[in-house]
Each structure stands twice: as structure tokens, then as C-alpha cells.
Amino acid sequence: MARRSGFPGRRAVWYFGSFPTYMAYVIAEPCIGTKDSACVDACPVDCIHPKKDDARFAEAEMLYIDPVECIDCGACVPVCPVSAIFALDDLPEKWAGFTEKNAAFFAR
């Protein structure tokens, strides 16, 4: 189970066991049911999953950003057709739970 700890600055830190993970970007509710792969294609470090050829793609309700692999470049933000990707500081409060949801996808 992921747990959050305070972290000064732009990123939140999540712990999986004792391993710290910093979250820069979060995919939120507008992605649910959409799973458009424009962000996957724009990502220079391949940190958005699941991809269309991944066995988990059909069962996943949305796409997720791997907080360990993300380099905080923001290339995914302008290409998202449903405006579902937010820098942590810009994430609307109503979607705050999606920070843990993104991090938890990679903890499995």
C-alpha cells in the first residue's frame, strides 16, 4: 500500500515500503474510459502505462504515469486530448486522490 509523506517543493513523495517515489505529473479523471495514447507517444522515457499491447490495457480504466520513470518534462500535458494530465501543483483538489491512484498502479 502506498503512503504519502510531506515533501517541500513541487513533488509529492510516496513510499512503497521504505522506497521513496516522487510524483511530478498525475493523470486524473478525464482519462477514465478514454485511454488515448497520444501521451504515450509523446513521452520520451516511456513512463505512461499500460500501453495498447500490454495485457493490462483492456482491464485498466485509465492510463497512469510511473512516478519513478517520469523525468518531469511535461511533454505529455499538451498532447492529451481530454486535458487529464496535471503537474502536481495544478491538480484540481477534487481529483487529489488520483495522485495515489497513479502511484499505486506501479506498486502492484
C-alpha positions in Angstrom: 0.0 0.0 0.0 1.3 3.4 -0.9 1.5 6.1 1.7 2.2 9.8 1.4 4.7 11.9 3.3 5.2 15.6 3.2 7.9 16.9 0.9 8.9 20.5 0.4 8.7 21.7 -3.2 6.7 20.7 -6.3 6.6 16.9 -6.0 4.8 14.7 -3.5 6.7 11.8 -2.1 5.1 8.4 -1.8 6.6 5.4 0.0 6.2 1.8 -1.2 7.6 0.1 1.9 10.7 2.2 2.5 11.3 3.2 -1.1 10.5 6.9 -1.8 8.8 7.8 -5.0 8.4 11.4 -6.2 5.3 12.4 -8.2 5.6 15.2 -10.7 2.6 14.6 -13.0 -0.7 13.0 -12.4 -3.3 11.6 -14.8 -6.8 12.3 -13.5 -10.5 11.5 -14.0 -10.9 12.8 -17.6 -8.7 9.8 -18.8 -11.2 7.3 -17.4 -12.7 5.4 -20.3 -10.6 7.4 -22.8 -7.1 5.9 -22.6 -5.9 7.9 -25.6 -2.3 7.0 -26.3 -1.1 10.5 -27.6 0.6 11.0 -24.2 2.3 7.6 -24.5 3.7 8.5 -27.9 4.9 11.9 -26.6 6.7 10.6 -23.6 10.5 10.5 -24.1 11.1 8.0 -21.3 8.2 5.5 -21.8 6.7 6.2 -18.3 2.9 6.1 -19.2 1.2 2.7 -18.9 -0.5 0.4 -19.8 0.3 0.6 -23.5 -2.2 -0.8 -26.0 -0.1 -4.0 -26.4 0.1 -4.6 -22.6 -2.2 -7.4 -21.3 -3.4 -4.9 -18.6 -4.7 -2.4 -21.2 -8.1 -3.8 -21.6 -8.8 -4.1 -17.9 -7.3 -0.7 -16.9 -9.8 2.1 -16.6 -7.3 4.8 -17.5 -3.6 5.4 -18.2 -1.0 6.0 -15.4 2.3 7.8 -15.0 5.1 5.8 -13.4 6.4 8.2 -10.8 9.9 6.5 -10.8 10.4 6.8 -14.5 8.9 10.2 -15.1 11.5 12.9 -15.7 9.2 15.9 -15.1 9.5 17.1 -18.7 5.8 17.8 -19.3 5.7 16.5 -22.9 2.5 14.6 -22.2 0.5 17.5 -21.0 -0.2 19.4 -24.2 -0.9 16.3 -26.3 -3.6 14.9 -24.0 -6.9 15.4 -25.9 -9.0 15.4 -22.7 -6.8 17.5 -20.6 -6.3 14.8 -18.0 -2.6 15.3 -17.1 -1.6 17.8 -14.5 1.5 18.9 -12.8 1.0 18.0 -9.1 0.7 21.7 -8.1 -2.0 22.2 -10.8 -4.1 19.1 -9.9 -7.6 20.2 -9.0 -8.5 19.4 -5.4 -11.5 17.3 -6.5 -9.0 14.9 -8.2 -6.4 14.8 -5.4 -7.0 11.0 -5.0 -5.6 10.3 -8.4 -2.1 11.0 -7.1 -2.2 7.8 -5.1 -4.1 6.0 -7.8 -1.3 6.7 -10.3 1.5 5.7 -7.8 -0.4 2.6 -6.6 -0.8 1.2 -10.2 3.0 0.7 -10.2 3.2 -0.8 -6.7 1.4 -4.0 -7.8 
